[in-house]
Amino acid sequence: MNTYDKILAAALKVLEEEGGAQFSTRAVTSIAQVTAPTLYHHFGNADGLLSAAIVEAFKQLFESKIAAVESPIPEMALRQGWDDYVRFAAARPRIYAAMMGRLLEGAHIEAADQSYQALVQNVQRVAAEGKLAVSAEAAADLVWASANTASWLYVTSRIRKVPPPQPDVVDLIRESVMQIILIQKPDAGSK
């Protein structure tokens, strides 16, 4: 592993363990076993390193979505994409919080755009089958909002002094939005 990648991996580790608020170049240099001048040579300053780490985290999220085997059934692929996104936040809540914080600060991150576009494409596939009860734009907004809502349950569980959400709660969030956006099939017993 080259020096740049070693420092970046250390930065991700610090973000994962400490979060963005506690992020320090001192911790990164200690883990990466490099000097501060070496870190600054590669990243310019602490914010440059933090930005690079967040961009890398978004790339990892997007790459995990690409690597996931999606169902050929558009509705199932939409659910799987939702699950992949929330699973990332559940596994790495501090990194997820730092990622969203950077976006809220106005950063433009290509991998974040690509991740959202993957959602839009899944929604468009469902729309092409005539199975949306709302517009494709509204469906994408609702799916995006619900995935982020479920993700924030993981991020905030420590603040709320509660365990992470139970899987059935997360499933309920996903399925509630699916009931809103998808045309519901009539029950077999109804006329």
C-alpha positions as CSV (number, residue, x, y, z in Angstrom):
1,M,0.0,0.0,0.0
2,N,1.4,3.4,-1.0
3,T,1.7,6.3,1.5
4,Y,-1.3,8.1,0.2
5,D,-3.6,5.0,0.5
6,K,-2.1,4.2,4.0
7,I,-3.0,7.7,5.2
8,L,-6.4,7.5,3.7
9,A,-7.1,4.1,5.3
10,A,-6.0,5.5,8.6
11,A,-8.3,8.6,8.2
12,L,-11.3,6.3,7.5
13,K,-10.4,4.3,10.6
14,V,-10.4,7.4,12.7
15,L,-13.7,8.5,11.2
16,E,-15.2,5.1,11.9
17,E,-14.0,5.0,15.5
18,E,-14.2,8.7,16.5
19,G,-16.5,10.4,14.0
20,G,-16.0,13.7,12.3
21,A,-16.1,15.9,15.4
22,Q,-13.2,14.0,17.0
23,F,-11.2,13.7,13.7
24,S,-7.6,14.6,14.2
25,T,-4.5,14.5,12.0
26,R,-2.5,13.4,15.1
27,A,-4.6,10.2,15.3
28,V,-4.2,9.6,11.6
29,T,-0.5,10.0,11.6
30,S,-0.2,7.6,14.5
31,I,-2.2,4.9,12.8
32,A,-0.6,5.4,9.4
33,Q,2.9,5.7,11.0
34,V,3.8,8.8,9.0
35,T,4.9,12.3,10.0
36,A,2.6,15.3,9.9
37,P,4.7,16.8,7.0
38,T,4.1,13.6,5.0
39,L,0.3,13.9,5.7
40,Y,0.3,17.5,4.7
41,H,2.3,16.8,1.6
42,H,-0.4,14.4,0.3
43,F,-3.5,16.2,1.5
44,G,-2.6,19.8,2.1
45,N,-4.3,20.2,5.5
46,A,-6.7,18.4,7.9
47,D,-9.8,19.5,5.9
48,G,-8.2,18.2,2.7
49,L,-7.6,14.8,4.4
50,L,-11.1,14.7,5.8
51,S,-12.6,15.6,2.4
52,A,-10.6,12.8,0.7
53,A,-11.7,10.3,3.4
54,I,-15.4,11.3,2.9
55,V,-15.0,11.0,-0.9
56,E,-13.5,7.6,-0.4
57,A,-16.4,6.5,1.9
58,F,-18.9,7.6,-0.8
59,K,-16.9,5.6,-3.3
60,Q,-17.0,2.5,-1.1
61,L,-20.8,3.0,-0.7
62,F,-21.3,3.2,-4.4
63,E,-19.0,0.3,-5.1
64,S,-20.8,-1.9,-2.6
65,K,-24.1,-1.0,-4.5
66,I,-22.5,-1.9,-7.8
67,A,-21.1,-5.2,-6.5
68,A,-24.4,-6.2,-5.0
69,V,-26.4,-8.7,-7.1
70,E,-29.6,-7.0,-7.9
71,S,-32.8,-8.8,-8.7
72,P,-34.0,-8.6,-12.3
73,I,-37.4,-7.7,-10.8
74,P,-37.4,-3.9,-10.5
75,E,-39.5,-3.8,-7.3
76,M,-37.1,-6.2,-5.6
77,A,-34.1,-4.3,-6.9
78,L,-35.5,-1.1,-5.5
79,R,-35.9,-2.8,-2.1
80,Q,-32.4,-4.3,-2.3
81,G,-30.8,-0.9,-3.1
82,W,-32.6,0.6,-0.1
83,D,-31.3,-2.2,2.1
84,D,-27.8,-1.8,0.8
85,Y,-27.8,1.9,1.6
86,V,-29.2,1.4,5.1
87,R,-26.8,-1.5,5.8
88,F,-23.9,0.7,5.0
89,A,-25.1,3.3,7.6
90,A,-25.8,0.6,10.1
91,A,-22.3,-0.8,9.8
92,R,-20.5,2.6,9.7
93,P,-22.7,5.1,11.5
94,R,-20.0,7.6,12.3
95,I,-18.7,7.6,8.7
96,Y,-22.3,7.9,7.4
97,A,-22.9,10.9,9.6
98,A,-19.7,12.6,8.4
99,M,-20.6,11.9,4.8
100,M,-24.1,13.5,5.2
101,G,-22.6,16.4,7.1
102,R,-20.2,17.1,4.3
103,L,-23.1,17.1,1.7
104,L,-25.1,19.4,3.9
105,E,-22.1,21.8,4.0
106,G,-22.5,22.0,0.2
107,A,-19.8,19.6,-1.0
108,H,-20.3,18.1,-4.5
109,I,-19.2,14.4,-4.4
110,E,-19.5,12.5,-7.6
111,A,-20.0,9.1,-5.9
112,A,-22.9,10.6,-3.9
113,D,-24.5,11.7,-7.2
114,Q,-23.9,8.2,-8.7
115,S,-25.5,6.5,-5.7
116,Y,-28.6,8.7,-6.0
117,Q,-28.7,8.1,-9.8
118,A,-28.7,4.3,-9.1
119,L,-31.8,4.9,-7.0
120,V,-33.4,6.9,-9.8
121,Q,-32.7,4.2,-12.3
122,N,-34.3,1.6,-10.1
123,V,-37.3,3.8,-9.7
124,Q,-37.5,4.4,-13.5
125,R,-37.4,0.6,-14.1
126,V,-40.4,0.2,-11.8
127,A,-42.1,3.1,-13.6
128,A,-41.5,1.5,-17.0
129,E,-43.5,-1.5,-15.8
130,G,-46.4,0.8,-14.9
131,K,-46.2,-0.1,-11.2
132,L,-45.7,3.4,-9.6
133,A,-48.7,5.0,-7.8
134,V,-46.9,8.3,-7.7
135,S,-44.5,10.1,-10.1
136,A,-41.0,8.8,-10.6
137,E,-39.6,12.0,-9.0
138,A,-41.9,11.6,-5.9
139,A,-41.0,7.9,-5.6
140,A,-37.3,8.7,-5.7
141,D,-37.7,11.4,-3.1
142,L,-39.7,9.1,-0.8
143,V,-37.3,6.2,-1.1
144,W,-34.3,8.5,-0.6
145,A,-35.9,10.1,2.5
146,S,-37.0,6.8,4.0
147,A,-33.5,5.3,3.5
148,N,-31.9,8.3,5.2
149,T,-34.5,8.2,8.0
150,A,-33.7,4.6,8.7
151,S,-30.0,5.3,8.5
152,W,-30.2,8.1,11.0
153,L,-31.8,5.7,13.5
154,Y,-28.4,3.9,13.6
155,V,-26.5,7.2,13.8
156,T,-28.5,8.6,16.6
157,S,-29.0,5.4,18.7
158,R,-26.1,6.3,21.0
159,I,-27.3,9.9,21.4
160,R,-30.8,8.6,22.3
161,K,-29.2,6.0,24.6
162,V,-31.0,3.1,23.0
163,P,-29.8,0.1,21.0
164,P,-29.7,0.3,17.2
165,P,-33.2,-0.2,15.7
166,Q,-34.6,-3.7,15.4
167,P,-34.7,-5.2,11.9
168,D,-38.5,-5.2,11.9
169,V,-38.6,-1.5,12.5
170,V,-36.2,-0.9,9.6
171,D,-38.3,-3.2,7.4
172,L,-41.4,-1.4,8.4
173,I,-39.9,2.0,7.3
174,R,-39.0,0.5,3.9
175,E,-42.3,-1.3,3.4
176,S,-44.3,1.8,4.4
177,V,-42.8,3.8,1.7
178,M,-43.2,0.9,-0.8
179,Q,-46.9,0.9,0.0
180,I,-47.1,4.6,-0.8
181,I,-45.2,4.5,-4.1
182,L,-46.2,1.1,-5.6
183,I,-49.6,0.3,-7.1
184,Q,-51.1,-2.2,-4.7
185,K,-52.4,-5.5,-6.0
186,P,-56.0,-6.2,-4.9
187,D,-56.4,-9.0,-2.4
188,A,-57.3,-12.4,-3.9
189,G,-60.5,-12.4,-1.9
190,S,-61.7,-8.9,-3.0
191,K,-64.0,-8.3,-5.9
